[in-house]
């Protein structure tokens, strides 16, 4: 199906039905895991020549298809020229994609970047700022929980970084509780190091 829609898109000339063919192109190629470089020129032509529209369509399609590395590629290209609230949003999506493929360090790094952009950009909606801040808190707690059972340093480092960034959020909710969780994370690290020393 993906091969057929690619061939059809290359030859498509009916402008009235371009939205439908663009939708099918994004849907079928994302499910098949077709590389962005192969799809993008065709989808751009079918999206009024807009790279941004085409990349956004493919990012959404890759998400629906569970093709997270390809979703990362699409959002990385969208983020490159973006500024302000748009950049914060793209960084948020990049963080989410990294989270879904179990890259804790990258997920936290991107959500911290997103938070900084969202706080600095006057055009960032309050709802977006709140969602990014909430995700930062979520990462701290999720990676803390994973570390307590796995003692995998990747999760401890990600949790520590997320806790530190959340601590600096003005008026952050549950700040005292989060500080207590930081101490619990340090205690878990000490236990892990103690267990290693016994072997």
Short mmCIF file of the C-alpha atoms (twelve columns), coordinates in Angstrom:
data_MODEL
# 
_entry.id   MODEL 
# 
loop_
_atom_site.group_PDB 
_atom_site.id 
_atom_site.type_symbol 
_atom_site.label_atom_id 
_atom_site.label_alt_id 
_atom_site.label_comp_id 
_atom_site.label_asym_id 
_atom_site.label_seq_id 
_atom_site.Cartn_x 
_atom_site.Cartn_y 
_atom_site.Cartn_z 
_atom_site.pdbx_PDB_model_num 
ATOM 1   C CA . UNK A 1   0.000  0.000  0.000   1 
ATOM 2   C CA . UNK A 2   2.814  2.420  0.850   1 
ATOM 3   C CA . UNK A 3   4.546  1.805  -2.471  1 
ATOM 4   C CA . UNK A 4   1.283  2.328  -4.357  1 
ATOM 5   C CA . UNK A 5   0.474  5.621  -2.621  1 
ATOM 6   C CA . UNK A 6   3.994  6.903  -3.265  1 
ATOM 7   C CA . UNK A 7   3.601  6.200  -6.973  1 
ATOM 8   C CA . UNK A 8   0.159  7.793  -7.025  1 
ATOM 9   C CA . UNK A 9   1.368  10.906 -5.194  1 
ATOM 10  C CA . UNK A 10  4.175  11.446 -7.679  1 
ATOM 11  C CA . UNK A 11  1.689  11.551 -10.536 1 
ATOM 12  C CA . UNK A 12  -1.203 13.347 -8.798  1 
ATOM 13  C CA . UNK A 13  -2.513 16.417 -10.632 1 
ATOM 14  C CA . UNK A 14  -6.081 16.848 -9.332  1 
ATOM 15  C CA . UNK A 15  -5.755 19.795 -6.920  1 
ATOM 16  C CA . UNK A 16  -9.286 19.308 -5.590  1 
ATOM 17  C CA . UNK A 17  -8.431 15.945 -4.065  1 
ATOM 18  C CA . UNK A 18  -4.937 16.847 -2.853  1 
ATOM 19  C CA . UNK A 19  -5.970 16.969 0.848   1 
ATOM 20  C CA . UNK A 20  -7.285 13.406 0.626   1 
ATOM 21  C CA . UNK A 21  -4.212 12.043 -1.127  1 
ATOM 22  C CA . UNK A 22  -1.967 13.899 1.334   1 
ATOM 23  C CA . UNK A 23  -3.834 12.308 4.248   1 
ATOM 24  C CA . UNK A 24  -3.522 8.832  2.744   1 
ATOM 25  C CA . UNK A 25  0.142  9.395  1.907   1 
ATOM 26  C CA . UNK A 26  0.983  10.340 5.494   1 
ATOM 27  C CA . UNK A 27  -1.110 7.517  6.938   1 
ATOM 28  C CA . UNK A 28  0.195  4.682  4.776   1 
ATOM 29  C CA . UNK A 29  3.854  5.665  4.645   1 
ATOM 30  C CA . UNK A 30  4.042  6.237  8.398   1 
ATOM 31  C CA . UNK A 31  2.603  2.805  9.120   1 
ATOM 32  C CA . UNK A 32  5.160  1.278  6.769   1 
ATOM 33  C CA . UNK A 33  7.996  3.249  8.347   1 
ATOM 34  C CA . UNK A 34  8.940  4.982  5.095   1 
ATOM 35  C CA . UNK A 35  11.806 7.438  5.600   1 
ATOM 36  C CA . UNK A 36  10.882 11.092 5.960   1 
ATOM 37  C CA . UNK A 37  13.256 12.085 3.145   1 
ATOM 38  C CA . UNK A 38  11.259 9.976  0.704   1 
ATOM 39  C CA . UNK A 39  7.839  11.225 1.735   1 
ATOM 40  C CA . UNK A 40  8.455  14.896 2.511   1 
ATOM 41  C CA . UNK A 41  8.937  16.308 -1.026  1 
ATOM 42  C CA . UNK A 42  5.694  14.699 -2.189  1 
ATOM 43  C CA . UNK A 43  3.718  15.694 0.883   1 
ATOM 44  C CA . UNK A 44  5.036  19.265 0.703   1 
ATOM 45  C CA . UNK A 45  3.780  19.582 -2.856  1 
ATOM 46  C CA . UNK A 46  0.395  18.287 -1.735  1 
ATOM 47  C CA . UNK A 47  0.364  20.708 1.238   1 
ATOM 48  C CA . UNK A 48  0.433  23.984 -0.696  1 
ATOM 49  C CA . UNK A 49  4.216  23.859 -0.823  1 
ATOM 50  C CA . UNK A 50  4.504  24.181 2.962   1 
ATOM 51  C CA . UNK A 51  7.329  22.207 4.553   1 
ATOM 52  C CA . UNK A 52  5.934  23.036 7.980   1 
ATOM 53  C CA . UNK A 53  2.498  21.631 7.189   1 
ATOM 54  C CA . UNK A 54  4.002  18.503 5.667   1 
ATOM 55  C CA . UNK A 55  6.352  17.902 8.602   1 
ATOM 56  C CA . UNK A 56  3.515  18.428 11.084  1 
ATOM 57  C CA . UNK A 57  1.352  15.916 9.231   1 
ATOM 58  C CA . UNK A 58  4.134  13.340 9.196   1 
ATOM 59  C CA . UNK A 59  4.988  13.897 12.868  1 
ATOM 60  C CA . UNK A 60  1.356  13.258 13.818  1 
ATOM 61  C CA . UNK A 61  1.189  10.222 11.527  1 
ATOM 62  C CA . UNK A 62  4.414  8.752  12.924  1 
ATOM 63  C CA . UNK A 63  3.000  9.167  16.440  1 
ATOM 64  C CA . UNK A 64  -0.200 7.329  15.512  1 
ATOM 65  C CA . UNK A 65  1.873  4.579  13.893  1 
ATOM 66  C CA . UNK A 66  4.239  4.276  16.858  1 
ATOM 67  C CA . UNK A 67  7.229  5.248  14.718  1 
ATOM 68  C CA . UNK A 68  8.899  7.358  17.388  1 
ATOM 69  C CA . UNK A 69  12.437 7.694  15.922  1 
ATOM 70  C CA . UNK A 70  10.872 9.033  12.715  1 
ATOM 71  C CA . UNK A 71  8.638  11.318 14.771  1 
ATOM 72  C CA . UNK A 72  11.782 12.667 16.446  1 
ATOM 73  C CA . UNK A 73  13.308 13.377 13.051  1 
ATOM 74  C CA . UNK A 74  10.217 15.291 11.921  1 
ATOM 75  C CA . UNK A 75  9.983  17.399 15.077  1 
ATOM 76  C CA . UNK A 76  13.733 18.072 15.090  1 
ATOM 77  C CA . UNK A 77  13.346 19.600 11.638  1 
ATOM 78  C CA . UNK A 78  10.347 21.632 12.783  1 
ATOM 79  C CA . UNK A 79  12.216 22.865 15.857  1 
ATOM 80  C CA . UNK A 80  15.318 24.009 13.991  1 
ATOM 81  C CA . UNK A 81  13.885 27.291 12.589  1 
ATOM 82  C CA . UNK A 82  11.238 27.762 15.303  1 
ATOM 83  C CA . UNK A 83  11.224 30.369 18.055  1 
ATOM 84  C CA . UNK A 84  9.199  31.233 21.121  1 
ATOM 85  C CA . UNK A 85  6.043  29.283 21.875  1 
ATOM 86  C CA . UNK A 86  6.347  27.208 18.685  1 
ATOM 87  C CA . UNK A 87  9.848  26.060 19.643  1 
ATOM 88  C CA . UNK A 88  8.677  25.210 23.169  1 
ATOM 89  C CA . UNK A 89  5.891  23.070 21.720  1 
ATOM 90  C CA . UNK A 90  8.198  21.203 19.343  1 
ATOM 91  C CA . UNK A 91  10.709 20.578 22.149  1 
ATOM 92  C CA . UNK A 92  7.869  19.208 24.272  1 
ATOM 93  C CA . UNK A 93  6.996  16.736 21.519  1 
ATOM 94  C CA . UNK A 94  10.649 15.771 21.100  1 
ATOM 95  C CA . UNK A 95  10.802 15.082 24.820  1 
ATOM 96  C CA . UNK A 96  7.663  12.967 24.652  1 
ATOM 97  C CA . UNK A 97  9.070  10.916 21.782  1 
ATOM 98  C CA . UNK A 98  12.321 10.298 23.683  1 
ATOM 99  C CA . UNK A 99  10.299 9.249  26.739  1 
ATOM 100 C CA . UNK A 100 8.357  6.726  24.681  1 
ATOM 101 C CA . UNK A 101 11.529 5.033  23.403  1 
ATOM 102 C CA . UNK A 102 13.117 4.934  26.867  1 
ATOM 103 C CA . UNK A 103 15.751 7.642  26.514  1 
ATOM 104 C CA . UNK A 104 15.533 9.251  29.971  1 
ATOM 105 C CA . UNK A 105 18.415 11.682 29.572  1 
ATOM 106 C CA . UNK A 106 17.161 13.030 26.263  1 
ATOM 107 C CA . UNK A 107 13.581 13.230 27.503  1 
ATOM 108 C CA . UNK A 108 14.591 15.351 30.484  1 
ATOM 109 C CA . UNK A 109 16.998 17.533 28.512  1 
ATOM 110 C CA . UNK A 110 14.301 18.378 25.966  1 
ATOM 111 C CA . UNK A 111 11.597 19.089 28.544  1 
ATOM 112 C CA . UNK A 112 13.975 21.430 30.386  1 
ATOM 113 C CA . UNK A 113 14.698 23.227 27.117  1 
ATOM 114 C CA . UNK A 114 10.968 23.377 26.403  1 
ATOM 115 C CA . UNK A 115 10.302 24.827 29.851  1 
ATOM 116 C CA . UNK A 116 12.925 27.542 29.436  1 
ATOM 117 C CA . UNK A 117 11.513 28.532 26.053  1 
ATOM 118 C CA . UNK A 118 7.930  28.476 27.304  1 
ATOM 119 C CA . UNK A 119 8.732  30.673 30.290  1 
ATOM 120 C CA . UNK A 120 10.680 33.175 28.189  1 
ATOM 121 C CA . UNK A 121 8.238  33.438 25.283  1 
ATOM 122 C CA . UNK A 122 5.411  35.896 25.863  1 
ATOM 123 C CA . UNK A 123 3.265  34.173 23.238  1 
ATOM 124 C CA . UNK A 124 3.218  30.860 25.129  1 
ATOM 125 C CA . UNK A 125 -0.329 30.020 26.287  1 
ATOM 126 C CA . UNK A 126 -0.662 29.479 30.035  1 
ATOM 127 C CA . UNK A 127 -2.034 25.983 29.380  1 
ATOM 128 C CA . UNK A 128 1.154  25.061 27.502  1 
ATOM 129 C CA . UNK A 129 3.365  26.362 30.304  1 
ATOM 130 C CA . UNK A 130 1.366  24.323 32.807  1 
ATOM 131 C CA . UNK A 131 1.558  21.158 30.695  1 
ATOM 132 C CA . UNK A 132 5.334  21.461 30.261  1 
ATOM 133 C CA . UNK A 133 5.851  22.092 33.987  1 
ATOM 134 C CA . UNK A 134 3.649  19.118 34.838  1 
ATOM 135 C CA . UNK A 135 5.632  16.895 32.476  1 
ATOM 136 C CA . UNK A 136 8.886  17.998 34.127  1 
ATOM 137 C CA . UNK A 137 7.503  16.946 37.506  1 
ATOM 138 C CA . UNK A 138 6.226  13.690 36.029  1 
ATOM 139 C CA . UNK A 139 9.643  12.768 34.642  1 
ATOM 140 C CA . UNK A 140 11.298 13.402 38.012  1 
ATOM 141 C CA . UNK A 141 8.898  11.039 39.738  1 
ATOM 142 C CA . UNK A 142 8.749  8.353  37.054  1 
ATOM 143 C CA . UNK A 143 12.520 8.089  36.686  1 
ATOM 144 C CA . UNK A 144 12.943 8.170  40.466  1 
ATOM 145 C CA . UNK A 145 10.541 5.237  40.737  1 
ATOM 146 C CA . UNK A 146 12.342 3.278  38.022  1 
ATOM 147 C CA . UNK A 147 15.714 3.882  39.684  1 
ATOM 148 C CA . UNK A 148 14.486 2.541  43.037  1 
ATOM 149 C CA . UNK A 149 13.837 -0.849 41.467  1 
ATOM 150 C CA . UNK A 150 16.514 -0.973 38.763  1 
ATOM 151 C CA . UNK A 151 19.415 1.037  40.229  1 
ATOM 152 C CA . UNK A 152 20.139 2.019  36.644  1 
ATOM 153 C CA . UNK A 153 22.162 5.229  36.812  1 
ATOM 154 C CA . UNK A 154 20.530 6.626  33.677  1 
ATOM 155 C CA . UNK A 155 17.265 6.997  35.555  1 
ATOM 156 C CA . UNK A 156 18.839 8.460  38.673  1 
ATOM 157 C CA . UNK A 157 20.683 11.082 36.655  1 
ATOM 158 C CA . UNK A 158 17.528 11.949 34.701  1 
ATOM 159 C CA . UNK A 159 15.473 12.172 37.902  1 
ATOM 160 C CA . UNK A 160 18.055 14.371 39.619  1 
ATOM 161 C CA . UNK A 161 18.164 16.750 36.668  1 
ATOM 162 C CA . UNK A 162 14.374 16.947 36.474  1 
ATOM 163 C CA . UNK A 163 14.047 17.539 40.234  1 
ATOM 164 C CA . UNK A 164 16.639 20.327 40.079  1 
ATOM 165 C CA . UNK A 165 14.891 22.037 37.182  1 
ATOM 166 C CA . UNK A 166 11.504 21.741 38.879  1 
ATOM 167 C CA . UNK A 167 12.913 23.193 42.093  1 
ATOM 168 C CA . UNK A 168 13.769 26.376 40.157  1 
ATOM 169 C CA . UNK A 169 10.227 26.838 38.793  1 
ATOM 170 C CA . UNK A 170 8.715  29.964 40.388  1 
ATOM 171 C CA . UNK A 171 5.705  29.058 42.512  1 
ATOM 172 C CA . UNK A 172 6.021  25.348 41.739  1 
ATOM 173 C CA . UNK A 173 3.366  23.172 43.325  1 
ATOM 174 C CA . UNK A 174 4.464  20.564 45.874  1 
ATOM 175 C CA . UNK A 175 7.938  22.112 46.161  1 
ATOM 176 C CA . UNK A 176 8.416  20.854 49.742  1 
ATOM 177 C CA . UNK A 177 7.248  17.363 48.792  1 
ATOM 178 C CA . UNK A 178 9.563  17.338 45.782  1 
ATOM 179 C CA . UNK A 179 12.508 18.367 47.969  1 
ATOM 180 C CA . UNK A 180 11.737 15.420 50.233  1 
ATOM 181 C CA . UNK A 181 11.709 13.143 47.196  1 
ATOM 182 C CA . UNK A 182 15.157 14.452 46.227  1 
ATOM 183 C CA . UNK A 183 16.444 13.343 49.625  1 
ATOM 184 C CA . UNK A 184 14.803 9.956  49.114  1 
ATOM 185 C CA . UNK A 185 16.530 9.637  45.758  1 
ATOM 186 C CA . UNK A 186 19.886 10.407 47.387  1 
ATOM 187 C CA . UNK A 187 19.152 7.749  50.029  1 
ATOM 188 C CA . UNK A 188 18.354 5.211  47.306  1 
ATOM 189 C CA . UNK A 189 21.665 6.033  45.634  1 
ATOM 190 C CA . UNK A 190 23.503 5.504  48.942  1 
ATOM 191 C CA . UNK A 191 21.814 2.127  49.391  1 
ATOM 192 C CA . UNK A 192 22.769 1.098  45.867  1 
ATOM 193 C CA . UNK A 193 26.401 2.094  46.440  1 
ATOM 194 C CA . UNK A 194 26.411 0.277  49.755  1 
ATOM 195 C CA . UNK A 195 25.092 -2.878 48.143  1 
ATOM 196 C CA . UNK A 196 27.841 -2.718 45.520  1 
ATOM 197 C CA . UNK A 197 30.466 -2.380 48.220  1 
ATOM 198 C CA . UNK A 198 29.330 -5.623 49.831  1 
ATOM 199 C CA . UNK A 199 30.184 -7.672 46.735  1 
# 
